[in-house]
Each structure stands twice: as structure tokens, then as C-alpha cells.
Amino acid sequence: MSVAHWGVIGILALAAFSIRILGLIAGGRIRGSRHAWVLDDLPGLIVVSLVAASLAGQPLQTWVAAGAALGAAVLTNHVIATMVVGVVAFAGLAAFGL
């Protein structure tokens, strides 16, 4: 490997380390501020945004299965049951050609 390759690797390693350090510093400052409640809700907000982004542009069958999974999540508060209901709903809709 050339010196340029090692330089790029070093810069990327420094950037990755800096991002982590800045995250720790920012998290510490947020934890001490009046916006600390955001950190408590952040994991759920990330999951919801990932699910919403993955549903965008999907057919009705996927939306119905996601709705069934949401209903299971609300009723059972159990991750495995939610996944099973979502997969069974999707498979059932696919089997009937809906």
C-alpha cells in the first residue's frame, strides 16, 4: 500500500473516532439540559423512522401486514408475537393474491 492509502485510512480512522467523541460530548450536554427527555425517546423514534421509511412506496399488502403487526404490538407488547403476526399476515395476503 502506498503512503496515500495509509493517509486515507488514518484520516478515516480519525474521523470515525472524532464522531464518537463528539457524540459522547453532545450526549453529555443534552443529558444535563432541559432536552434530556429526547434521549429517553430516541431509540423508539429511530425504529419508527426506519419502519416508516421502509414502508414508503410499498404495496397495500405490506401496509396491511404492518397494520396487523402494529395491532399485535399494541395488544401484546411482545416483539416475537408482533413479528409472527406481521409475517403471517403478509404470507396470508400473498397466498390469497391480495
Buried (B, 14 or more C-beta within 10 A) or exposed (E): EEEEEEEEEEEEEEEEEEEEEEEEEEEEEBEEEEEEEEEEEEEEEEEEEEEEEEEEEEEEBBEBBBEBBBBBBEEEEEEEBBEBBBEBBBEBBEEEEE
